């Protein structure tokens, strides 16, 4: 096609997923710094919508086999639990 590379479905979904992660982080930061409760509520509602879009993109990629996950074994779960228990104790 005239030497121009086009994104396929996989690349588009991956780009959307990365974008949704960045957008979510940005809204999280701004919610904490919102100066009024009404403004904070607006941002929280947008964040919820952003999380829903993120889930839809992730589910679509997972169904197509484009996002690999693995089940954690019980030893990994115990190790992570201990890690966060120590962090909580330090708070």
C-alpha positions as CSV (number, residue, x, y, z in Angstrom):
1,X,0.0,0.0,0.0
2,X,2.3,2.7,-1.2
3,X,5.0,1.8,1.3
4,X,2.8,2.9,4.3
5,X,2.4,0.6,7.2
6,X,-1.1,0.5,8.8
7,X,-1.9,-0.6,12.2
8,X,-3.9,-3.9,12.4
9,X,-6.5,-4.7,15.1
10,X,-3.9,-6.0,17.5
11,X,-1.8,-2.9,17.3
12,X,-4.8,-0.6,17.7
13,X,-6.1,-2.5,20.7
14,X,-2.6,-2.5,22.3
15,X,-2.3,1.2,21.7
16,X,-5.8,1.8,23.3
17,X,-4.8,-0.3,26.3
18,X,-1.6,1.6,26.9
19,X,-3.5,4.9,26.5
20,X,-6.3,3.9,28.9
21,X,-3.6,3.0,31.5
22,X,-2.0,6.5,31.2
23,X,-5.4,8.3,31.2
24,X,-6.4,6.4,34.4
25,X,-3.2,7.4,36.1
26,X,-3.7,11.0,35.1
27,X,-7.3,11.1,36.5
28,X,-6.2,9.4,39.7
29,X,-3.6,12.1,40.3
30,X,-6.0,14.9,39.5
31,X,-8.8,13.6,41.6
32,X,-6.5,13.8,44.6
33,X,-5.7,17.4,43.8
34,X,-9.2,18.6,42.9
35,X,-10.1,21.8,44.7
36,X,-13.8,21.3,45.0
37,X,-16.1,18.4,45.7
38,X,-18.2,18.9,42.5
39,X,-15.1,18.9,40.4
40,X,-13.7,15.9,42.1
41,X,-17.0,14.0,41.5
42,X,-16.8,14.9,37.8
43,X,-13.3,13.5,37.6
44,X,-14.3,10.3,39.6
45,X,-17.2,9.7,37.1
46,X,-14.8,10.1,34.2
47,X,-12.3,7.7,35.9
48,X,-15.1,5.1,36.2
49,X,-15.8,5.4,32.5
50,X,-12.1,5.1,31.8
51,X,-11.8,1.9,33.8
52,X,-14.8,0.4,32.0
53,X,-13.2,1.2,28.6
54,X,-9.9,-0.3,29.8
55,X,-11.7,-3.5,30.8
56,X,-13.4,-3.7,27.5
57,X,-10.2,-3.3,25.6
58,X,-8.4,-5.8,27.9
59,X,-11.2,-8.4,27.5
60,X,-11.2,-8.0,23.8
61,X,-7.4,-8.6,23.7
62,X,-7.7,-11.6,26.0
63,X,-10.4,-13.2,23.9
64,X,-8.2,-12.9,20.9
65,X,-5.2,-14.4,22.6
66,X,-3.3,-11.1,22.3
67,X,-2.9,-10.5,26.1
68,X,-1.4,-13.4,27.9
69,X,-2.0,-14.0,31.6
70,X,-0.8,-16.8,33.9
71,X,-2.3,-18.1,37.1
72,X,-0.2,-17.4,40.1
73,X,0.9,-20.4,42.1
74,X,0.3,-20.6,45.8
75,X,3.9,-19.8,46.7
76,X,3.9,-16.6,44.7
77,X,0.6,-15.6,46.4
78,X,2.1,-16.2,49.8
79,X,5.2,-14.2,49.0
80,X,3.3,-11.2,47.7
81,X,0.9,-11.4,50.7
82,X,3.9,-11.2,53.1
83,X,5.4,-8.4,51.2
84,X,2.3,-6.2,51.5
85,X,1.7,-7.2,55.1
86,X,5.1,-5.9,55.9
87,X,4.4,-2.7,54.0
88,X,1.1,-2.3,55.9
89,X,2.8,-2.8,59.2
90,X,5.3,0.0,58.4
91,X,2.5,2.4,57.8
